[in-house]
Amino acid sequence: MNVDVAPIIEALGEPVEYFEAPSCAFQGLDKIYYYNGFELSTYPLEDKDMISTVNFLDDSVTTEQGIYLGASLEEVIAAYGEDYIQELSSYTYNLNDTNLTFIVEADAVISITYFAVVEGLNN
């Protein structure tokens, strides 16, 4: 998170889809790169596009700790601990400059998103 997306896009290869729109918070374009299993969003900063979010789209990808869409809340807590902020069905872990949010319904993870903590913006 909060790193230049260019070398990552180069390593990942051509996205399945791509979308861009004028940024509401920054000067330039916000961009979304769609890949099989996840989407990667960026924000403009000077002459670079910085990673702002990674959103999982299916269970073909996992977090670094092995959590996937469909995992149980118990598995999330076992992997990431009890130091989370809960708001309704949302469980957010602060990982330095990143917030990792799991949305859980009926004891199954239905959403996983990494959010960059960007100074001056609320996440």
Chimera marker file (.cmm) of the C-alpha trace (Angstrom):
<marker_set name="trace">
<marker id="1" x="0.000" y="0.000" z="0.000" r="1" g="1" b="0" radius="0.5"/>
<marker id="2" x="1.115" y="3.572" z="-0.665" r="1" g="1" b="0" radius="0.5"/>
<marker id="3" x="3.769" y="2.408" z="-3.142" r="1" g="1" b="0" radius="0.5"/>
<marker id="4" x="4.216" y="3.084" z="-6.845" r="1" g="1" b="0" radius="0.5"/>
<marker id="5" x="1.989" y="0.691" z="-8.768" r="1" g="1" b="0" radius="0.5"/>
<marker id="6" x="4.110" y="0.662" z="-11.960" r="1" g="1" b="0" radius="0.5"/>
<marker id="7" x="6.493" y="-2.183" z="-11.024" r="1" g="1" b="0" radius="0.5"/>
<marker id="8" x="3.602" y="-4.190" z="-9.575" r="1" g="1" b="0" radius="0.5"/>
<marker id="9" x="1.524" y="-3.839" z="-12.744" r="1" g="1" b="0" radius="0.5"/>
<marker id="10" x="4.598" y="-4.826" z="-14.745" r="1" g="1" b="0" radius="0.5"/>
<marker id="11" x="4.989" y="-7.973" z="-12.633" r="1" g="1" b="0" radius="0.5"/>
<marker id="12" x="1.266" y="-8.834" z="-12.699" r="1" g="1" b="0" radius="0.5"/>
<marker id="13" x="0.911" y="-8.309" z="-16.440" r="1" g="1" b="0" radius="0.5"/>
<marker id="14" x="-1.976" y="-6.913" z="-18.413" r="1" g="1" b="0" radius="0.5"/>
<marker id="15" x="-5.161" y="-6.495" z="-16.338" r="1" g="1" b="0" radius="0.5"/>
<marker id="16" x="-8.406" y="-8.168" z="-17.388" r="1" g="1" b="0" radius="0.5"/>
<marker id="17" x="-10.069" y="-4.726" z="-17.244" r="1" g="1" b="0" radius="0.5"/>
<marker id="18" x="-9.031" y="-1.165" z="-16.484" r="1" g="1" b="0" radius="0.5"/>
<marker id="19" x="-10.965" y="1.922" z="-15.371" r="1" g="1" b="0" radius="0.5"/>
<marker id="20" x="-9.953" y="5.503" z="-14.633" r="1" g="1" b="0" radius="0.5"/>
<marker id="21" x="-11.761" y="8.638" z="-13.473" r="1" g="1" b="0" radius="0.5"/>
<marker id="22" x="-10.833" y="12.078" z="-12.174" r="1" g="1" b="0" radius="0.5"/>
<marker id="23" x="-9.807" y="11.855" z="-8.526" r="1" g="1" b="0" radius="0.5"/>
<marker id="24" x="-12.080" y="13.435" z="-5.942" r="1" g="1" b="0" radius="0.5"/>
<marker id="25" x="-9.260" y="13.802" z="-3.407" r="1" g="1" b="0" radius="0.5"/>
<marker id="26" x="-6.114" y="14.345" z="-5.492" r="1" g="1" b="0" radius="0.5"/>
<marker id="27" x="-4.969" y="16.100" z="-8.669" r="1" g="1" b="0" radius="0.5"/>
<marker id="28" x="-5.096" y="13.547" z="-11.485" r="1" g="1" b="0" radius="0.5"/>
<marker id="29" x="-6.786" y="10.226" z="-12.114" r="1" g="1" b="0" radius="0.5"/>
<marker id="30" x="-7.836" y="7.412" z="-9.804" r="1" g="1" b="0" radius="0.5"/>
<marker id="31" x="-7.294" y="4.077" z="-11.562" r="1" g="1" b="0" radius="0.5"/>
<marker id="32" x="-8.613" y="0.562" z="-11.017" r="1" g="1" b="0" radius="0.5"/>
<marker id="33" x="-6.884" y="-2.501" z="-12.441" r="1" g="1" b="0" radius="0.5"/>
<marker id="34" x="-8.995" y="-5.678" z="-12.490" r="1" g="1" b="0" radius="0.5"/>
<marker id="35" x="-7.283" y="-9.050" z="-12.306" r="1" g="1" b="0" radius="0.5"/>
<marker id="36" x="-8.633" y="-12.564" z="-11.796" r="1" g="1" b="0" radius="0.5"/>
<marker id="37" x="-9.608" y="-12.690" z="-8.135" r="1" g="1" b="0" radius="0.5"/>
<marker id="38" x="-8.863" y="-9.102" z="-7.100" r="1" g="1" b="0" radius="0.5"/>
<marker id="39" x="-8.883" y="-5.452" z="-8.066" r="1" g="1" b="0" radius="0.5"/>
<marker id="40" x="-6.155" y="-2.934" z="-7.366" r="1" g="1" b="0" radius="0.5"/>
<marker id="41" x="-6.965" y="0.791" z="-7.041" r="1" g="1" b="0" radius="0.5"/>
<marker id="42" x="-4.565" y="3.719" z="-7.165" r="1" g="1" b="0" radius="0.5"/>
<marker id="43" x="-4.440" y="7.411" z="-6.373" r="1" g="1" b="0" radius="0.5"/>
<marker id="44" x="-2.207" y="9.985" z="-8.099" r="1" g="1" b="0" radius="0.5"/>
<marker id="45" x="0.727" y="11.471" z="-6.204" r="1" g="1" b="0" radius="0.5"/>
<marker id="46" x="3.053" y="13.796" z="-8.095" r="1" g="1" b="0" radius="0.5"/>
<marker id="47" x="4.017" y="11.820" z="-11.215" r="1" g="1" b="0" radius="0.5"/>
<marker id="48" x="3.195" y="8.349" z="-9.834" r="1" g="1" b="0" radius="0.5"/>
<marker id="49" x="0.137" y="6.219" z="-9.199" r="1" g="1" b="0" radius="0.5"/>
<marker id="50" x="0.166" y="4.892" z="-5.652" r="1" g="1" b="0" radius="0.5"/>
<marker id="51" x="-1.727" y="1.805" z="-4.451" r="1" g="1" b="0" radius="0.5"/>
<marker id="52" x="-4.752" y="2.779" z="-2.351" r="1" g="1" b="0" radius="0.5"/>
<marker id="53" x="-6.814" y="-0.420" z="-2.091" r="1" g="1" b="0" radius="0.5"/>
<marker id="54" x="-6.755" y="-4.090" z="-2.925" r="1" g="1" b="0" radius="0.5"/>
<marker id="55" x="-10.171" y="-5.717" z="-2.916" r="1" g="1" b="0" radius="0.5"/>
<marker id="56" x="-10.635" y="-9.480" z="-3.137" r="1" g="1" b="0" radius="0.5"/>
<marker id="57" x="-13.267" y="-10.613" z="-5.654" r="1" g="1" b="0" radius="0.5"/>
<marker id="58" x="-13.318" y="-14.372" z="-5.076" r="1" g="1" b="0" radius="0.5"/>
<marker id="59" x="-11.737" y="-17.146" z="-3.030" r="1" g="1" b="0" radius="0.5"/>
<marker id="60" x="-8.867" y="-17.747" z="-5.466" r="1" g="1" b="0" radius="0.5"/>
<marker id="61" x="-6.675" y="-15.270" z="-3.549" r="1" g="1" b="0" radius="0.5"/>
<marker id="62" x="-5.752" y="-15.143" z="0.128" r="1" g="1" b="0" radius="0.5"/>
<marker id="63" x="-4.239" y="-12.691" z="2.559" r="1" g="1" b="0" radius="0.5"/>
<marker id="64" x="-0.652" y="-13.195" z="3.648" r="1" g="1" b="0" radius="0.5"/>
<marker id="65" x="-2.032" y="-15.174" z="6.607" r="1" g="1" b="0" radius="0.5"/>
<marker id="66" x="-4.146" y="-17.449" z="4.377" r="1" g="1" b="0" radius="0.5"/>
<marker id="67" x="-7.579" y="-15.865" z="4.883" r="1" g="1" b="0" radius="0.5"/>
<marker id="68" x="-9.917" y="-16.055" z="1.879" r="1" g="1" b="0" radius="0.5"/>
<marker id="69" x="-13.519" y="-15.172" z="1.040" r="1" g="1" b="0" radius="0.5"/>
<marker id="70" x="-15.588" y="-17.800" z="2.829" r="1" g="1" b="0" radius="0.5"/>
<marker id="71" x="-13.218" y="-18.216" z="5.788" r="1" g="1" b="0" radius="0.5"/>
<marker id="72" x="-14.785" y="-18.097" z="9.247" r="1" g="1" b="0" radius="0.5"/>
<marker id="73" x="-14.474" y="-15.253" z="11.753" r="1" g="1" b="0" radius="0.5"/>
<marker id="74" x="-12.665" y="-17.723" z="14.019" r="1" g="1" b="0" radius="0.5"/>
<marker id="75" x="-10.037" y="-18.258" z="11.291" r="1" g="1" b="0" radius="0.5"/>
<marker id="76" x="-9.611" y="-14.478" z="10.888" r="1" g="1" b="0" radius="0.5"/>
<marker id="77" x="-9.094" y="-13.968" z="14.625" r="1" g="1" b="0" radius="0.5"/>
<marker id="78" x="-6.734" y="-16.951" z="14.826" r="1" g="1" b="0" radius="0.5"/>
<marker id="79" x="-4.662" y="-15.463" z="11.990" r="1" g="1" b="0" radius="0.5"/>
<marker id="80" x="-4.735" y="-11.766" z="12.935" r="1" g="1" b="0" radius="0.5"/>
<marker id="81" x="-5.522" y="-11.695" z="16.657" r="1" g="1" b="0" radius="0.5"/>
<marker id="82" x="-8.042" y="-9.866" z="18.795" r="1" g="1" b="0" radius="0.5"/>
<marker id="83" x="-6.674" y="-6.353" z="18.199" r="1" g="1" b="0" radius="0.5"/>
<marker id="84" x="-9.349" y="-5.239" z="15.724" r="1" g="1" b="0" radius="0.5"/>
<marker id="85" x="-11.970" y="-2.521" z="15.519" r="1" g="1" b="0" radius="0.5"/>
<marker id="86" x="-15.456" y="-3.912" z="15.058" r="1" g="1" b="0" radius="0.5"/>
<marker id="87" x="-18.255" y="-1.879" z="13.500" r="1" g="1" b="0" radius="0.5"/>
<marker id="88" x="-21.358" y="-3.999" z="12.905" r="1" g="1" b="0" radius="0.5"/>
<marker id="89" x="-20.140" y="-6.869" z="10.701" r="1" g="1" b="0" radius="0.5"/>
<marker id="90" x="-16.830" y="-5.183" z="9.816" r="1" g="1" b="0" radius="0.5"/>
<marker id="91" x="-13.541" y="-6.170" z="11.496" r="1" g="1" b="0" radius="0.5"/>
<marker id="92" x="-10.586" y="-3.871" z="10.789" r="1" g="1" b="0" radius="0.5"/>
<marker id="93" x="-6.954" y="-4.495" z="11.656" r="1" g="1" b="0" radius="0.5"/>
<marker id="94" x="-4.400" y="-1.672" z="11.513" r="1" g="1" b="0" radius="0.5"/>
<marker id="95" x="-1.201" y="-2.949" z="9.909" r="1" g="1" b="0" radius="0.5"/>
<marker id="96" x="1.075" y="0.141" z="10.010" r="1" g="1" b="0" radius="0.5"/>
<marker id="97" x="0.170" y="2.139" z="6.873" r="1" g="1" b="0" radius="0.5"/>
<marker id="98" x="-2.628" y="-0.277" z="5.931" r="1" g="1" b="0" radius="0.5"/>
<marker id="99" x="-6.058" y="-1.121" z="7.268" r="1" g="1" b="0" radius="0.5"/>
<marker id="100" x="-7.210" y="-4.661" z="6.534" r="1" g="1" b="0" radius="0.5"/>
<marker id="101" x="-10.987" y="-4.998" z="6.701" r="1" g="1" b="0" radius="0.5"/>
<marker id="102" x="-13.026" y="-8.187" z="6.771" r="1" g="1" b="0" radius="0.5"/>
<marker id="103" x="-16.802" y="-8.103" z="6.457" r="1" g="1" b="0" radius="0.5"/>
<marker id="104" x="-18.425" y="-11.154" z="8.008" r="1" g="1" b="0" radius="0.5"/>
<marker id="105" x="-21.983" y="-12.428" z="7.596" r="1" g="1" b="0" radius="0.5"/>
<marker id="106" x="-23.294" y="-15.697" z="9.036" r="1" g="1" b="0" radius="0.5"/>
<marker id="107" x="-19.749" y="-16.440" z="10.296" r="1" g="1" b="0" radius="0.5"/>
<marker id="108" x="-18.266" y="-16.308" z="6.784" r="1" g="1" b="0" radius="0.5"/>
<marker id="109" x="-15.978" y="-13.631" z="5.361" r="1" g="1" b="0" radius="0.5"/>
<marker id="110" x="-17.808" y="-12.009" z="2.438" r="1" g="1" b="0" radius="0.5"/>
<marker id="111" x="-15.388" y="-9.130" z="1.791" r="1" g="1" b="0" radius="0.5"/>
<marker id="112" x="-11.646" y="-8.558" z="2.220" r="1" g="1" b="0" radius="0.5"/>
<marker id="113" x="-10.093" y="-5.179" z="1.470" r="1" g="1" b="0" radius="0.5"/>
<marker id="114" x="-6.707" y="-3.646" z="2.151" r="1" g="1" b="0" radius="0.5"/>
<marker id="115" x="-6.918" y="0.158" z="2.465" r="1" g="1" b="0" radius="0.5"/>
<marker id="116" x="-3.874" y="2.438" z="2.395" r="1" g="1" b="0" radius="0.5"/>
<marker id="117" x="-3.755" y="4.852" z="5.299" r="1" g="1" b="0" radius="0.5"/>
<marker id="118" x="-3.195" y="8.110" z="3.429" r="1" g="1" b="0" radius="0.5"/>
<marker id="119" x="-2.422" y="11.240" z="5.423" r="1" g="1" b="0" radius="0.5"/>
<marker id="120" x="-5.290" y="13.694" z="5.199" r="1" g="1" b="0" radius="0.5"/>
<marker id="121" x="-7.869" y="11.146" z="4.087" r="1" g="1" b="0" radius="0.5"/>
<marker id="122" x="-10.314" y="9.129" z="6.155" r="1" g="1" b="0" radius="0.5"/>
<marker id="123" x="-10.399" y="5.382" z="5.500" r="1" g="1" b="0" radius="0.5"/>
<link id1="1" id2="2" r="1" g="1" b="0" radius="0.2"/>
<link id1="2" id2="3" r="1" g="1" b="0" radius="0.2"/>
<link id1="3" id2="4" r="1" g="1" b="0" radius="0.2"/>
<link id1="4" id2="5" r="1" g="1" b="0" radius="0.2"/>
<link id1="5" id2="6" r="1" g="1" b="0" radius="0.2"/>
<link id1="6" id2="7" r="1" g="1" b="0" radius="0.2"/>
<link id1="7" id2="8" r="1" g="1" b="0" radius="0.2"/>
<link id1="8" id2="9" r="1" g="1" b="0" radius="0.2"/>
<link id1="9" id2="10" r="1" g="1" b="0" radius="0.2"/>
<link id1="10" id2="11" r="1" g="1" b="0" radius="0.2"/>
<link id1="11" id2="12" r="1" g="1" b="0" radius="0.2"/>
<link id1="12" id2="13" r="1" g="1" b="0" radius="0.2"/>
<link id1="13" id2="14" r="1" g="1" b="0" radius="0.2"/>
<link id1="14" id2="15" r="1" g="1" b="0" radius="0.2"/>
<link id1="15" id2="16" r="1" g="1" b="0" radius="0.2"/>
<link id1="16" id2="17" r="1" g="1" b="0" radius="0.2"/>
<link id1="17" id2="18" r="1" g="1" b="0" radius="0.2"/>
<link id1="18" id2="19" r="1" g="1" b="0" radius="0.2"/>
<link id1="19" id2="20" r="1" g="1" b="0" radius="0.2"/>
<link id1="20" id2="21" r="1" g="1" b="0" radius="0.2"/>
<link id1="21" id2="22" r="1" g="1" b="0" radius="0.2"/>
<link id1="22" id2="23" r="1" g="1" b="0" radius="0.2"/>
<link id1="23" id2="24" r="1" g="1" b="0" radius="0.2"/>
<link id1="24" id2="25" r="1" g="1" b="0" radius="0.2"/>
<link id1="25" id2="26" r="1" g="1" b="0" radius="0.2"/>
<link id1="26" id2="27" r="1" g="1" b="0" radius="0.2"/>
<link id1="27" id2="28" r="1" g="1" b="0" radius="0.2"/>
<link id1="28" id2="29" r="1" g="1" b="0" radius="0.2"/>
<link id1="29" id2="30" r="1" g="1" b="0" radius="0.2"/>
<link id1="30" id2="31" r="1" g="1" b="0" radius="0.2"/>
<link id1="31" id2="32" r="1" g="1" b="0" radius="0.2"/>
<link id1="32" id2="33" r="1" g="1" b="0" radius="0.2"/>
<link id1="33" id2="34" r="1" g="1" b="0" radius="0.2"/>
<link id1="34" id2="35" r="1" g="1" b="0" radius="0.2"/>
<link id1="35" id2="36" r="1" g="1" b="0" radius="0.2"/>
<link id1="36" id2="37" r="1" g="1" b="0" radius="0.2"/>
<link id1="37" id2="38" r="1" g="1" b="0" radius="0.2"/>
<link id1="38" id2="39" r="1" g="1" b="0" radius="0.2"/>
<link id1="39" id2="40" r="1" g="1" b="0" radius="0.2"/>
<link id1="40" id2="41" r="1" g="1" b="0" radius="0.2"/>
<link id1="41" id2="42" r="1" g="1" b="0" radius="0.2"/>
<link id1="42" id2="43" r="1" g="1" b="0" radius="0.2"/>
<link id1="43" id2="44" r="1" g="1" b="0" radius="0.2"/>
<link id1="44" id2="45" r="1" g="1" b="0" radius="0.2"/>
<link id1="45" id2="46" r="1" g="1" b="0" radius="0.2"/>
<link id1="46" id2="47" r="1" g="1" b="0" radius="0.2"/>
<link id1="47" id2="48" r="1" g="1" b="0" radius="0.2"/>
<link id1="48" id2="49" r="1" g="1" b="0" radius="0.2"/>
<link id1="49" id2="50" r="1" g="1" b="0" radius="0.2"/>
<link id1="50" id2="51" r="1" g="1" b="0" radius="0.2"/>
<link id1="51" id2="52" r="1" g="1" b="0" radius="0.2"/>
<link id1="52" id2="53" r="1" g="1" b="0" radius="0.2"/>
<link id1="53" id2="54" r="1" g="1" b="0" radius="0.2"/>
<link id1="54" id2="55" r="1" g="1" b="0" radius="0.2"/>
<link id1="55" id2="56" r="1" g="1" b="0" radius="0.2"/>
<link id1="56" id2="57" r="1" g="1" b="0" radius="0.2"/>
<link id1="57" id2="58" r="1" g="1" b="0" radius="0.2"/>
<link id1="58" id2="59" r="1" g="1" b="0" radius="0.2"/>
<link id1="59" id2="60" r="1" g="1" b="0" radius="0.2"/>
<link id1="60" id2="61" r="1" g="1" b="0" radius="0.2"/>
<link id1="61" id2="62" r="1" g="1" b="0" radius="0.2"/>
<link id1="62" id2="63" r="1" g="1" b="0" radius="0.2"/>
<link id1="63" id2="64" r="1" g="1" b="0" radius="0.2"/>
<link id1="64" id2="65" r="1" g="1" b="0" radius="0.2"/>
<link id1="65" id2="66" r="1" g="1" b="0" radius="0.2"/>
<link id1="66" id2="67" r="1" g="1" b="0" radius="0.2"/>
<link id1="67" id2="68" r="1" g="1" b="0" radius="0.2"/>
<link id1="68" id2="69" r="1" g="1" b="0" radius="0.2"/>
<link id1="69" id2="70" r="1" g="1" b="0" radius="0.2"/>
<link id1="70" id2="71" r="1" g="1" b="0" radius="0.2"/>
<link id1="71" id2="72" r="1" g="1" b="0" radius="0.2"/>
<link id1="72" id2="73" r="1" g="1" b="0" radius="0.2"/>
<link id1="73" id2="74" r="1" g="1" b="0" radius="0.2"/>
<link id1="74" id2="75" r="1" g="1" b="0" radius="0.2"/>
<link id1="75" id2="76" r="1" g="1" b="0" radius="0.2"/>
<link id1="76" id2="77" r="1" g="1" b="0" radius="0.2"/>
<link id1="77" id2="78" r="1" g="1" b="0" radius="0.2"/>
<link id1="78" id2="79" r="1" g="1" b="0" radius="0.2"/>
<link id1="79" id2="80" r="1" g="1" b="0" radius="0.2"/>
<link id1="80" id2="81" r="1" g="1" b="0" radius="0.2"/>
<link id1="81" id2="82" r="1" g="1" b="0" radius="0.2"/>
<link id1="82" id2="83" r="1" g="1" b="0" radius="0.2"/>
<link id1="83" id2="84" r="1" g="1" b="0" radius="0.2"/>
<link id1="84" id2="85" r="1" g="1" b="0" radius="0.2"/>
<link id1="85" id2="86" r="1" g="1" b="0" radius="0.2"/>
<link id1="86" id2="87" r="1" g="1" b="0" radius="0.2"/>
<link id1="87" id2="88" r="1" g="1" b="0" radius="0.2"/>
<link id1="88" id2="89" r="1" g="1" b="0" radius="0.2"/>
<link id1="89" id2="90" r="1" g="1" b="0" radius="0.2"/>
<link id1="90" id2="91" r="1" g="1" b="0" radius="0.2"/>
<link id1="91" id2="92" r="1" g="1" b="0" radius="0.2"/>
<link id1="92" id2="93" r="1" g="1" b="0" radius="0.2"/>
<link id1="93" id2="94" r="1" g="1" b="0" radius="0.2"/>
<link id1="94" id2="95" r="1" g="1" b="0" radius="0.2"/>
<link id1="95" id2="96" r="1" g="1" b="0" radius="0.2"/>
<link id1="96" id2="97" r="1" g="1" b="0" radius="0.2"/>
<link id1="97" id2="98" r="1" g="1" b="0" radius="0.2"/>
<link id1="98" id2="99" r="1" g="1" b="0" radius="0.2"/>
<link id1="99" id2="100" r="1" g="1" b="0" radius="0.2"/>
<link id1="100" id2="101" r="1" g="1" b="0" radius="0.2"/>
<link id1="101" id2="102" r="1" g="1" b="0" radius="0.2"/>
<link id1="102" id2="103" r="1" g="1" b="0" radius="0.2"/>
<link id1="103" id2="104" r="1" g="1" b="0" radius="0.2"/>
<link id1="104" id2="105" r="1" g="1" b="0" radius="0.2"/>
<link id1="105" id2="106" r="1" g="1" b="0" radius="0.2"/>
<link id1="106" id2="107" r="1" g="1" b="0" radius="0.2"/>
<link id1="107" id2="108" r="1" g="1" b="0" radius="0.2"/>
<link id1="108" id2="109" r="1" g="1" b="0" radius="0.2"/>
<link id1="109" id2="110" r="1" g="1" b="0" radius="0.2"/>
<link id1="110" id2="111" r="1" g="1" b="0" radius="0.2"/>
<link id1="111" id2="112" r="1" g="1" b="0" radius="0.2"/>
<link id1="112" id2="113" r="1" g="1" b="0" radius="0.2"/>
<link id1="113" id2="114" r="1" g="1" b="0" radius="0.2"/>
<link id1="114" id2="115" r="1" g="1" b="0" radius="0.2"/>
<link id1="115" id2="116" r="1" g="1" b="0" radius="0.2"/>
<link id1="116" id2="117" r="1" g="1" b="0" radius="0.2"/>
<link id1="117" id2="118" r="1" g="1" b="0" radius="0.2"/>
<link id1="118" id2="119" r="1" g="1" b="0" radius="0.2"/>
<link id1="119" id2="120" r="1" g="1" b="0" radius="0.2"/>
<link id1="120" id2="121" r="1" g="1" b="0" radius="0.2"/>
<link id1="121" id2="122" r="1" g="1" b="0" radius="0.2"/>
<link id1="122" id2="123" r="1" g="1" b="0" radius="0.2"/>
</marker_set>
